Amino acid sequence: MKKIVMGIAAAACAVSMFAVDFSATVKMDTEIAAKNGDAVDFLKIKSKDQKDSDALIISGSSDKAGGQFQLWYKYDGTDGQNDYKDWTKKEKGTSAGSWEDNNLAVGPHGLRIRNVNLWFKPIDQIKVTIGNVAIDSYKEQIFWWHGVYGAKPGSWGAFGGEYIGTQAGVKAEIKPIDNLTFEAALFQGIDTAQFSTVSDYAYKGYAVKAKYGFDGGSAAAVFADKGKDGQKYVAIGADYSGIAGLYFFGNLSFNLNKDGLQGFAFDDYVKYSADALTIQAHLPFVMFKEKDAFKAGMYATLKLSYAMDGFTPYLLCTTEPDGDAGWTFDDSFKFFMTFKPGVTFNVGSAAFDAAFRLDFNDANEGSAKVNWSVPVGITVGL
Protein backbone atom coordinates (compact mmCIF):
# COMPACT_ATOMS: atom_id res chain seq x y z
CA MET A 1 0.00 0.00 0.00
CA LYS A 2 2.84 2.35 0.89
CA LYS A 3 4.42 1.72 -2.51
CA ILE A 4 1.12 2.45 -4.25
CA VAL A 5 0.70 5.75 -2.38
CA MET A 6 4.30 6.72 -3.13
CA GLY A 7 3.78 5.84 -6.78
CA ILE A 8 0.63 7.99 -7.01
CA ALA A 9 2.44 10.87 -5.32
CA ALA A 10 5.38 10.57 -7.71
CA ALA A 11 3.04 10.55 -10.71
CA ALA A 12 1.24 13.62 -9.39
CA CYS A 13 4.54 15.42 -8.94
CA ALA A 14 5.61 14.48 -12.47
CA VAL A 15 2.37 15.83 -13.91
CA SER A 16 2.68 19.07 -11.93
CA MET A 17 6.21 19.57 -13.25
CA PHE A 18 4.74 19.77 -16.75
CA ALA A 19 1.53 21.56 -15.86
CA VAL A 20 0.37 23.76 -18.71
CA ASP A 21 -2.29 26.45 -18.72
CA PHE A 22 -4.37 26.23 -21.90
CA SER A 23 -6.71 28.86 -23.29
CA ALA A 24 -8.68 29.23 -26.49
CA THR A 25 -10.82 31.91 -28.09
CA VAL A 26 -13.08 31.72 -31.12
CA LYS A 27 -14.20 34.90 -32.90
CA MET A 28 -16.50 35.69 -35.78
CA ASP A 29 -17.27 39.10 -37.31
CA THR A 30 -20.62 39.38 -39.05
CA GLU A 31 -22.83 42.05 -40.56
CA ILE A 32 -26.53 41.95 -39.77
CA ALA A 33 -27.12 44.36 -42.66
CA ALA A 34 -24.87 46.46 -44.88
CA LYS A 35 -25.39 49.03 -47.64
CA ASN A 36 -22.81 49.19 -50.38
CA GLY A 37 -23.78 51.64 -53.13
CA ASP A 38 -27.32 50.80 -54.18
CA ALA A 39 -27.30 47.28 -52.72
CA VAL A 40 -28.15 46.12 -49.19
CA ASP A 41 -26.90 42.75 -47.99
CA PHE A 42 -28.15 40.86 -44.97
CA LEU A 43 -26.48 38.38 -42.64
CA LYS A 44 -23.02 37.77 -44.03
CA ILE A 45 -19.63 36.88 -42.63
CA LYS A 46 -17.13 39.69 -42.92
CA SER A 47 -15.47 39.17 -46.30
CA LYS A 48 -12.24 41.14 -45.90
CA ASP A 49 -8.92 40.04 -44.52
CA GLN A 50 -9.47 40.22 -40.79
CA LYS A 51 -6.00 41.32 -39.84
CA ASP A 52 -6.96 42.23 -36.32
CA SER A 53 -9.61 39.56 -35.70
CA ASP A 54 -8.33 36.04 -35.34
CA ALA A 55 -10.99 33.40 -35.82
CA LEU A 56 -9.31 30.92 -33.49
CA ILE A 57 -6.49 31.26 -30.98
CA ILE A 58 -5.22 28.32 -28.96
CA SER A 59 -2.33 28.83 -26.57
CA GLY A 60 -0.68 26.96 -23.75
CA SER A 61 2.22 27.80 -21.48
CA SER A 62 4.10 26.86 -18.37
CA ASP A 63 6.97 28.60 -16.61
CA LYS A 64 9.51 27.19 -19.06
CA ALA A 65 7.71 26.54 -22.35
CA GLY A 66 4.62 27.33 -24.37
CA GLY A 67 3.10 27.67 -27.78
CA GLN A 68 0.37 29.36 -29.82
CA PHE A 69 -1.77 28.53 -32.84
CA GLN A 70 -3.84 31.20 -34.66
CA LEU A 71 -6.25 31.04 -37.59
CA TRP A 72 -7.96 33.94 -39.35
CA TYR A 73 -10.71 34.40 -41.89
CA LYS A 74 -9.80 34.91 -45.52
CA TYR A 75 -12.20 35.69 -48.35
CA ASP A 76 -10.86 34.25 -51.62
CA GLY A 77 -12.89 36.50 -53.92
CA THR A 78 -14.42 33.71 -55.99
CA ASP A 79 -18.04 33.94 -54.79
CA GLY A 80 -18.28 30.26 -54.01
CA GLN A 81 -15.60 28.55 -56.08
CA ASN A 82 -11.96 28.49 -55.19
CA ASP A 83 -9.72 29.59 -58.01
CA TYR A 84 -6.82 27.24 -57.42
CA LYS A 85 -3.97 27.96 -59.80
CA ASP A 86 -0.95 25.87 -60.65
CA TRP A 87 2.00 28.21 -60.70
CA THR A 88 5.51 27.14 -61.55
CA LYS A 89 8.67 27.82 -59.65
CA LYS A 90 10.01 29.47 -62.77
CA GLU A 91 7.08 31.89 -62.80
CA LYS A 92 7.77 32.62 -59.15
CA GLY A 93 11.38 33.56 -59.89
CA THR A 94 12.92 30.27 -58.80
CA SER A 95 13.89 27.02 -60.47
CA ALA A 96 11.65 25.23 -62.96
CA GLY A 97 8.95 22.86 -61.82
CA SER A 98 5.31 23.05 -60.82
CA TRP A 99 3.85 23.47 -57.38
CA GLU A 100 0.36 24.03 -56.05
CA ASP A 101 -0.50 27.23 -54.25
CA ASN A 102 -1.89 25.65 -51.09
CA ASN A 103 -2.15 28.94 -49.24
CA LEU A 104 -5.58 29.71 -50.68
CA ALA A 105 -8.56 29.43 -48.41
CA VAL A 106 -10.68 26.30 -48.42
CA GLY A 107 -14.08 27.67 -49.40
CA PRO A 108 -15.01 31.28 -50.16
CA HIS A 109 -14.88 32.25 -46.48
CA GLY A 110 -12.17 29.86 -45.40
CA LEU A 111 -9.53 29.92 -42.70
CA ARG A 112 -5.83 30.54 -43.04
CA ILE A 113 -3.00 30.02 -40.60
CA ARG A 114 -1.68 33.31 -39.28
CA ASN A 115 0.71 32.17 -36.62
CA VAL A 116 2.10 28.95 -35.17
CA ASN A 117 5.02 28.93 -32.79
CA LEU A 118 6.48 27.39 -29.69
CA TRP A 119 8.89 28.79 -27.14
CA PHE A 120 11.08 27.56 -24.32
CA LYS A 121 13.47 28.99 -21.74
CA PRO A 122 16.76 27.11 -21.41
CA ILE A 123 17.53 29.52 -18.54
CA ASP A 124 15.47 32.29 -16.99
CA GLN A 125 17.37 35.02 -18.84
CA ILE A 126 16.86 33.54 -22.33
CA LYS A 127 13.65 32.79 -24.23
CA VAL A 128 13.80 31.08 -27.63
CA THR A 129 10.80 31.11 -30.00
CA ILE A 130 10.59 28.92 -33.10
CA GLY A 131 7.96 29.14 -35.84
CA ASN A 132 6.19 32.35 -36.85
CA VAL A 133 8.09 35.08 -35.06
CA ALA A 134 8.17 38.86 -35.23
CA ILE A 135 10.03 41.97 -34.12
CA ASP A 136 7.89 45.00 -33.35
CA SER A 137 8.03 48.28 -31.50
CA TYR A 138 5.30 50.15 -29.63
CA LYS A 139 1.69 49.36 -30.61
CA GLU A 140 -1.43 51.47 -30.46
CA GLN A 141 -4.12 49.90 -28.28
CA ILE A 142 -7.26 50.45 -30.39
CA PHE A 143 -6.65 47.93 -33.17
CA TRP A 144 -3.41 46.51 -31.69
CA TRP A 145 -1.64 46.15 -35.04
CA HIS A 146 -1.68 49.54 -36.79
CA GLY A 147 2.01 50.33 -36.77
CA VAL A 148 3.12 52.97 -39.31
CA TYR A 149 6.38 52.45 -41.19
CA GLY A 150 6.93 55.31 -43.63
CA ALA A 151 5.07 53.96 -46.67
CA LYS A 152 2.35 55.69 -48.69
CA PRO A 153 -1.06 55.57 -46.98
CA GLY A 154 -3.19 52.94 -48.66
CA SER A 155 -0.25 50.95 -50.00
CA TRP A 156 0.59 47.39 -49.12
CA GLY A 157 2.92 47.43 -46.16
CA ALA A 158 1.96 50.87 -44.87
CA PHE A 159 0.46 49.18 -41.83
CA GLY A 160 1.37 46.05 -39.98
CA GLY A 161 1.80 44.53 -36.56
CA GLU A 162 5.56 44.34 -36.82
CA TYR A 163 8.57 45.60 -38.75
CA ILE A 164 9.43 42.09 -39.80
CA GLY A 165 7.78 38.82 -38.98
CA THR A 166 4.94 36.32 -39.23
CA GLN A 167 7.39 34.21 -41.23
CA ALA A 168 9.03 30.97 -40.26
CA GLY A 169 12.13 31.74 -38.23
CA VAL A 170 13.72 31.76 -34.82
CA LYS A 171 13.85 34.52 -32.24
CA ALA A 172 15.91 34.87 -29.07
CA GLU A 173 15.06 37.24 -26.23
CA ILE A 174 17.88 37.87 -23.80
CA LYS A 175 17.63 39.75 -20.52
CA PRO A 176 21.20 40.18 -19.24
CA ILE A 177 20.23 42.60 -16.46
CA ASP A 178 17.06 43.99 -14.98
CA ASN A 179 15.22 46.45 -17.23
CA LEU A 180 17.32 45.64 -20.34
CA THR A 181 16.12 43.24 -23.05
CA PHE A 182 17.66 42.29 -26.38
CA GLU A 183 15.76 40.53 -29.17
CA ALA A 184 17.14 39.03 -32.37
CA ALA A 185 15.20 37.21 -35.11
CA LEU A 186 16.43 35.33 -38.17
CA PHE A 187 14.12 34.17 -40.94
CA GLN A 188 14.65 31.34 -43.41
CA GLY A 189 15.19 32.45 -46.92
CA ILE A 190 16.44 31.65 -50.36
CA ASP A 191 15.66 34.54 -52.74
CA THR A 192 12.05 35.63 -52.20
CA ALA A 193 10.41 32.22 -52.02
CA GLN A 194 10.84 29.17 -49.85
CA PHE A 195 12.87 27.13 -52.32
CA SER A 196 16.63 26.67 -52.55
CA THR A 197 18.30 27.82 -55.73
CA VAL A 198 22.05 28.11 -55.59
CA SER A 199 22.33 30.90 -58.14
CA ASP A 200 19.82 33.12 -56.35
CA TYR A 201 20.93 32.47 -52.79
CA ALA A 202 20.06 35.31 -50.43
CA TYR A 203 18.95 35.85 -46.84
CA LYS A 204 15.25 36.44 -46.25
CA GLY A 205 15.48 38.75 -43.29
CA TYR A 206 16.66 39.47 -39.78
CA ALA A 207 16.00 42.02 -37.07
CA VAL A 208 17.43 43.16 -33.77
CA LYS A 209 15.87 45.17 -30.96
CA ALA A 210 17.02 46.66 -27.67
CA LYS A 211 14.62 47.92 -25.01
CA TYR A 212 15.42 49.54 -21.68
CA GLY A 213 12.82 50.09 -19.01
CA PHE A 214 12.96 52.93 -16.53
CA ASP A 215 10.64 54.20 -13.82
CA GLY A 216 7.32 54.84 -15.55
CA GLY A 217 8.35 53.98 -19.09
CA SER A 218 10.83 52.54 -21.56
CA ALA A 219 12.94 53.33 -24.62
CA ALA A 220 13.52 51.04 -27.62
CA ALA A 221 15.55 50.85 -30.81
CA VAL A 222 14.97 48.47 -33.75
CA PHE A 223 16.82 47.58 -36.94
CA ALA A 224 15.01 45.28 -39.38
CA ASP A 225 16.20 43.98 -42.76
CA LYS A 226 13.68 42.23 -45.00
CA GLY A 227 16.32 40.54 -47.10
CA LYS A 228 18.08 41.02 -50.41
CA ASP A 229 16.69 44.09 -52.20
CA GLY A 230 14.06 44.34 -49.45
CA GLN A 231 13.08 47.17 -47.15
CA LYS A 232 15.22 48.17 -44.18
CA TYR A 233 13.80 49.87 -41.10
CA VAL A 234 15.47 51.87 -38.37
CA ALA A 235 13.31 52.99 -35.45
CA ILE A 236 13.70 54.66 -32.08
CA GLY A 237 10.91 55.29 -29.62
CA ALA A 238 9.79 55.61 -26.03
CA ASP A 239 6.65 55.27 -23.95
CA TYR A 240 5.60 56.63 -20.56
CA SER A 241 2.88 55.84 -18.02
CA GLY A 242 4.22 57.61 -14.95
CA ILE A 243 1.29 60.04 -14.76
CA ALA A 244 -1.91 58.67 -13.19
CA GLY A 245 -4.42 57.66 -15.87
CA LEU A 246 -2.15 58.60 -18.77
CA TYR A 247 -0.16 56.47 -21.21
CA PHE A 248 1.53 57.58 -24.43
CA PHE A 249 4.30 56.66 -26.83
CA GLY A 250 6.16 58.21 -29.73
CA ASN A 251 8.08 56.17 -32.29
CA LEU A 252 10.15 57.50 -35.20
CA SER A 253 10.92 55.03 -38.01
CA PHE A 254 12.82 55.30 -41.29
CA ASN A 255 12.01 53.19 -44.35
CA LEU A 256 14.96 52.54 -46.69
CA ASN A 257 15.87 50.33 -49.62
CA LYS A 258 18.74 50.04 -52.11
CA ASP A 259 17.76 53.45 -53.55
CA GLY A 260 18.00 55.20 -50.21
CA LEU A 261 15.39 56.77 -47.95
CA GLN A 262 11.85 55.99 -49.08
CA GLY A 263 9.96 57.51 -46.19
CA PHE A 264 9.75 58.08 -42.49
CA ALA A 265 6.94 58.11 -39.97
CA PHE A 266 6.23 59.43 -36.51
CA ASP A 267 3.83 57.02 -34.86
CA ASP A 268 2.12 58.34 -31.74
CA TYR A 269 -0.59 57.10 -29.43
CA VAL A 270 -2.14 58.48 -26.24
CA LYS A 271 -4.62 56.98 -23.78
CA TYR A 272 -6.23 58.76 -20.86
CA SER A 273 -8.58 57.19 -18.32
CA ALA A 274 -10.57 59.04 -15.66
CA ASP A 275 -13.04 56.99 -13.68
CA ALA A 276 -15.31 55.26 -16.25
CA LEU A 277 -14.23 57.38 -19.24
CA THR A 278 -11.37 56.32 -21.53
CA ILE A 279 -10.08 58.43 -24.42
CA GLN A 280 -7.67 56.98 -26.99
CA ALA A 281 -6.08 58.73 -29.95
CA HIS A 282 -3.76 57.47 -32.68
CA LEU A 283 -2.54 60.24 -35.00
CA PRO A 284 0.59 59.12 -36.86
CA PHE A 285 2.25 61.30 -39.51
CA VAL A 286 4.16 59.97 -42.52
CA MET A 287 6.40 61.31 -45.27
CA PHE A 288 6.79 58.99 -48.26
CA LYS A 289 8.71 59.16 -51.52
CA GLU A 290 6.74 59.15 -54.77
CA LYS A 291 8.87 59.36 -57.88
CA ASP A 292 11.50 61.94 -56.89
CA ALA A 293 9.48 63.94 -54.37
CA PHE A 294 8.40 63.44 -50.78
CA LYS A 295 4.72 63.77 -49.93
CA ALA A 296 2.90 63.95 -46.62
CA GLY A 297 0.16 61.78 -45.21
CA MET A 298 -1.42 60.83 -41.92
CA TYR A 299 -3.93 58.60 -40.18
CA ALA A 300 -6.48 59.66 -37.61
CA THR A 301 -8.27 57.50 -35.05
CA LEU A 302 -10.15 58.61 -31.95
CA LYS A 303 -12.05 56.34 -29.59
CA LEU A 304 -14.12 57.27 -26.56
CA SER A 305 -15.58 54.62 -24.28
CA TYR A 306 -17.50 54.77 -21.02
CA ALA A 307 -17.66 51.73 -18.76
CA MET A 308 -21.07 51.15 -17.20
CA ASP A 309 -22.54 48.34 -15.15
CA GLY A 310 -22.49 45.33 -17.48
CA PHE A 311 -21.75 47.11 -20.76
CA THR A 312 -19.51 49.75 -22.34
CA PRO A 313 -20.77 52.15 -25.01
CA TYR A 314 -18.15 53.67 -27.31
CA LEU A 315 -17.64 55.95 -30.28
CA LEU A 316 -14.91 55.21 -32.85
CA CYS A 317 -13.92 57.78 -35.50
CA THR A 318 -11.19 56.61 -37.86
CA THR A 319 -9.69 56.92 -41.33
CA GLU A 320 -8.76 53.24 -41.45
CA PRO A 321 -11.17 50.82 -39.75
CA ASP A 322 -10.22 47.84 -41.95
CA GLY A 323 -6.70 48.54 -43.11
CA ASP A 324 -4.17 51.16 -44.08
CA ALA A 325 -6.13 53.80 -46.00
CA GLY A 326 -5.13 57.11 -44.38
CA TRP A 327 -5.04 60.55 -46.01
CA THR A 328 -2.50 61.72 -48.59
CA PHE A 329 -2.08 65.49 -48.74
CA ASP A 330 -1.73 66.27 -52.44
CA ASP A 331 -3.89 67.54 -55.32
CA SER A 332 -5.89 64.30 -55.33
CA PHE A 333 -6.83 64.51 -51.64
CA LYS A 334 -10.14 62.86 -50.82
CA PHE A 335 -11.86 62.99 -47.46
CA PHE A 336 -13.06 59.80 -45.90
CA MET A 337 -13.91 58.85 -42.36
CA THR A 338 -15.74 56.08 -40.55
CA PHE A 339 -17.98 56.81 -37.58
CA LYS A 340 -18.87 53.82 -35.47
CA PRO A 341 -20.99 54.14 -32.31
CA GLY A 342 -21.28 50.81 -30.56
CA VAL A 343 -21.46 48.87 -27.34
CA THR A 344 -19.54 45.93 -25.87
CA PHE A 345 -20.97 43.51 -23.29
CA ASN A 346 -20.56 39.97 -22.02
CA VAL A 347 -22.98 37.08 -21.76
CA GLY A 348 -21.28 34.35 -19.80
CA SER A 349 -18.05 33.46 -21.61
CA ALA A 350 -19.14 35.27 -24.79
CA ALA A 351 -18.14 38.88 -25.51
CA PHE A 352 -20.21 40.93 -27.96
CA ASP A 353 -19.35 44.08 -29.92
CA ALA A 354 -22.40 45.52 -31.69
CA ALA A 355 -22.31 48.81 -33.58
CA PHE A 356 -23.72 51.00 -36.33
CA ARG A 357 -21.07 51.94 -38.87
CA LEU A 358 -21.26 54.97 -41.18
CA ASP A 359 -18.65 55.38 -43.93
CA PHE A 360 -18.05 58.67 -45.76
CA ASN A 361 -15.78 58.49 -48.82
CA ASP A 362 -15.40 61.31 -51.35
CA ALA A 363 -13.54 58.96 -53.70
CA ASN A 364 -16.81 57.16 -54.45
CA GLU A 365 -19.52 58.37 -56.80
CA GLY A 366 -23.24 58.97 -56.23
CA SER A 367 -24.94 56.99 -53.51
CA ALA A 368 -21.72 55.08 -52.85
CA LYS A 369 -20.25 58.13 -51.12
CA VAL A 370 -22.10 57.19 -47.93
CA ASN A 371 -22.47 53.57 -46.86
CA TRP A 372 -23.59 51.98 -43.65
CA SER A 373 -23.57 48.61 -41.92
CA VAL A 374 -24.53 46.92 -38.65
CA PRO A 375 -21.46 44.88 -37.65
CA VAL A 376 -21.48 42.42 -34.76
CA GLY A 377 -18.38 40.74 -33.40
CA ILE A 378 -18.69 37.68 -31.14
CA THR A 379 -15.80 36.22 -29.15
CA VAL A 380 -16.12 33.09 -27.06
CA GLY A 381 -13.46 32.05 -24.56
CA LEU A 382 -13.01 28.35 -24.07
Residue pairs with C-beta under 8 A, 6 or more apart in sequence:
18 62
19 62
20 60
20 61
20 62
20 66
21 60
21 61
21 62
22 58
22 59
22 60
23 57
23 58
23 59
23 60
23 381
23 382
24 56
24 57
24 58
24 59
24 381
24 382
25 54
25 56
25 57
25 379
25 380
25 381
25 382
26 55
26 56
26 379
26 380
26 382
27 53
27 54
27 55
27 56
27 377
27 378
27 379
27 380
28 45
28 55
28 73
28 377
28 378
29 45
29 46
29 50
29 53
29 73
29 375
29 376
29 377
30 43
30 44
30 45
30 46
30 375
30 376
30 377
30 378
31 41
31 43
31 44
31 46
31 373
31 374
31 375
31 376
32 42
32 43
32 374
32 375
32 376
33 40
33 41
33 42
33 43
33 373
33 374
34 40
34 41
34 42
34 44
34 371
34 372
34 373
34 374
34 375
35 371
35 372
35 373
36 368
36 371
37 364
37 366
37 367
37 368
37 371
38 367
38 368
45 73
45 109
46 53
46 73
46 375
47 75
47 109
48 75
48 322
48 323
49 72
49 73
49 74
49 75
49 323
50 72
50 73
51 72
51 145
51 161
51 323
52 143
52 144
52 145
53 72
53 73
53 377
54 70
54 71
54 72
54 114
55 71
55 72
55 73
55 111
56 69
56 70
56 71
56 111
57 68
57 69
57 70
57 71
58 68
58 69
58 70
59 66
59 67
59 68
59 69
60 66
60 67
61 67
63 121
64 120
64 121
65 118
65 119
65 120
65 121
66 118
66 119
66 120
67 116
67 117
67 118
67 119
67 131
68 115
68 116
68 117
68 118
69 113
69 115
69 116
70 113
70 114
70 115
70 116
71 111
71 112
71 113
71 114
72 111
72 112
72 114
73 109
73 110
73 111
73 112
74 105
74 109
74 110
74 111
74 112
75 105
75 108
75 109
76 82
76 83
76 104
76 105
76 107
76 108
76 110
77 83
78 108
79 108
80 108
81 108
82 104
82 105
82 106
82 107
82 108
83 104
84 100
84 101
84 104
85 101
86 98
86 99
86 100
86 101
87 98
87 99
87 101
88 96
88 97
88 98
88 99
89 95
89 96
89 97
89 98
89 99
89 193
89 195
90 96
90 97
92 193
93 191
93 192
93 193
93 200
94 190
94 191
94 193
94 195
94 197
94 200
95 195
95 197
103 112
104 110
105 111
105 112
114 132
114 166
115 131
115 132
115 166
116 131
116 132
117 129
117 130
117 131
117 132
117 133
118 129
118 130
118 131
119 127
119 128
119 129
119 130
120 127
120 128
121 127
121 128
122 128
125 174
125 175
125 176
126 172
126 173
126 174
126 175
127 172
127 173
128 170
128 171
128 172
128 173
129 170
129 171
129 172
129 173
130 169
130 170
131 168
131 169
132 165
132 166
132 167
132 168
132 169
133 165
133 167
133 169
133 170
133 171
133 185
133 187
134 161
134 162
134 164
134 165
134 166
134 171
134 185
135 162
135 163
135 164
135 165
135 171
135 183
135 185
135 207
135 208
135 209
135 222
135 224
136 147
136 161
136 162
136 163
136 165
136 222
137 147
137 163
137 209
137 220
137 222
137 235
137 237
137 251
137 253
137 267
138 220
138 237
138 239
138 249
138 251
138 267
138 269
139 145
139 146
139 147
139 161
139 269
140 146
140 147
140 267
140 269
140 280
140 282
140 301
141 269
141 271
141 280
142 280
142 282
142 301
142 303
142 316
142 318
143 301
144 161
145 159
145 160
145 161
146 159
146 282
146 299
146 301
146 320
146 324
147 159
147 160
147 161
147 162
147 163
147 267
148 158
148 159
148 253
148 265
148 267
148 284
148 286
148 299
149 157
149 158
149 159
149 160
149 163
149 233
149 253
149 255
149 263
149 265
150 233
150 253
150 254
150 255
150 262
150 263
150 264
150 265
150 286
150 287
150 288
151 157
151 158
151 255
151 262
151 263
151 286
151 288
152 158
152 263
152 286
152 288
152 290
152 295
152 297
152 328
153 286
153 288
153 297
153 298
153 299
153 324
153 325
153 326
153 327
153 328
154 324
154 325
154 326
154 328
155 324
156 324
157 231
158 286
158 324
158 326
159 320
159 323
159 324
163 207
163 222
163 224
163 233
163 235
163 253
164 185
164 187
164 205
164 206
164 207
164 224
164 225
164 226
164 233
165 185
165 207
167 187
167 188
167 204
167 205
168 187
168 188
168 194
169 185
169 186
169 187
169 188
169 205
170 185
170 186
171 183
171 184
171 185
171 186
172 183
172 184
172 185
173 181
173 182
173 183
174 181
174 182
174 183
174 184
175 181
175 182
176 182
179 212
179 213
179 214
180 210
180 211
180 212
180 213
181 210
181 211
181 212
181 213
182 208
182 209
182 210
183 207
183 208
183 209
183 210
183 211
184 206
184 207
184 208
184 209
185 206
185 207
185 208
186 205
186 206
187 203
187 204
187 205
187 206
187 227
188 194
188 204
189 202
189 203
189 204
189 205
189 227
190 196
190 197
190 200
190 201
190 202
190 204
191 197
191 200
191 201
191 202
191 228
192 204
192 227
202 227
202 228
203 225
203 227
203 228
204 226
204 227
205 224
205 225
205 226
205 227
205 230
206 224
206 225
207 222
207 223
207 224
207 225
208 222
208 223
208 224
209 220
209 221
209 222
209 223
210 220
210 221
211 218
211 219
211 220
211 221
212 218
212 219
212 220
215 242
216 240
216 241
216 242
216 243
217 238
217 239
217 240
217 241
217 242
218 238
218 239
219 236
219 237
219 238
220 235
220 236
220 237
220 238
220 251
221 235
221 236
221 237
222 233
222 234
222 235
222 236
222 253
223 232
223 233
223 234
223 235
224 232
224 233
225 232
226 232
229 257
229 258
230 257
231 255
231 256
231 257
231 262
232 255
232 256
232 257
233 253
233 254
233 255
233 256
234 253
234 254
234 256
235 251
235 252
235 253
235 254
236 251
236 252
237 249
237 250
237 251
237 252
237 253
237 267
238 249
238 250
238 251
239 247
239 248
239 249
239 250
240 247
240 248
240 249
241 247
245 272
245 273
245 274
246 270
246 271
246 272
247 270
247 271
247 272
248 268
248 269
248 270
248 271
249 267
249 268
249 269
250 266
250 267
250 268
251 266
251 267
251 268
252 264
252 265
252 266
252 267
253 264
253 265
253 267
254 261
254 263
254 264
255 261
255 262
255 263
255 264
255 265
255 288
256 262
261 289
262 288
262 289
263 286
263 287
263 288
263 289
263 294
264 286
264 287
265 284
265 285
265 286
265 287
266 284
266 285
266 286
267 284
268 282
268 283
268 284
268 285
269 280
269 281
269 282
270 280
270 281
271 278
271 279
271 280
271 281
272 278
272 279
273 279
276 306
276 307
276 308
277 304
277 305
277 306
278 303
278 304
278 305
278 306
278 307
279 302
279 303
279 304
280 301
280 302
280 303
280 304
280 305
281 301
281 302
281 303
282 299
282 300
282 301
282 302
283 298
283 299
283 300
283 301
284 298
284 299
285 296
285 297
285 298
286 296
286 297
286 298
286 299
286 326
287 294
287 295
287 296
287 297
288 294
288 295
288 297
289 295
295 328
295 329
295 330
296 328
296 329
297 326
297 327
297 328
297 329
298 326
298 327
298 329
299 319
299 320
299 325
299 326
299 327
300 317
300 318
300 319
300 327
300 337
301 316
301 317
301 318
301 319
301 320
302 316
302 317
302 318
303 314
303 315
303 316
303 317
303 318
304 314
304 315
305 312
305 313
305 314
305 315
306 312
306 313
306 314
310 345
310 346
311 343
311 344
311 345
312 343
312 344
312 345
313 341
313 342
313 343
314 341
314 342
314 343
314 344
315 339
315 340
315 341
315 342
316 338
316 339
316 340
316 341
316 342
316 355
317 337
317 338
317 339
317 340
318 337
318 338
318 340
319 325
319 326
319 327
319 336
319 337
319 338
320 326
321 338
321 340
321 357
325 336
327 333
327 335
327 336
334 361
334 362
334 363
335 360
335 362
336 359
336 360
336 361
336 362
336 363
337 359
337 360
338 357
338 358
338 359
338 360
339 357
339 358
339 360
340 355
340 356
340 357
340 358
340 375
341 355
341 356
342 353
342 354
342 355
342 356
343 353
343 354
343 355
344 351
344 352
344 353
344 354
345 351
345 352
346 352
349 380
349 381
349 382
350 378
350 379
350 380
350 381
351 378
351 379
351 380
351 381
352 376
352 377
352 378
353 375
353 376
353 377
353 378
353 379
354 374
354 375
354 376
354 377
355 374
355 375
355 376
356 372
356 373
356 374
357 372
357 373
357 374
357 375
358 370
358 371
358 372
359 370
359 371
359 372
359 373
360 369
360 370
361 368
361 369
361 370
361 371
362 369
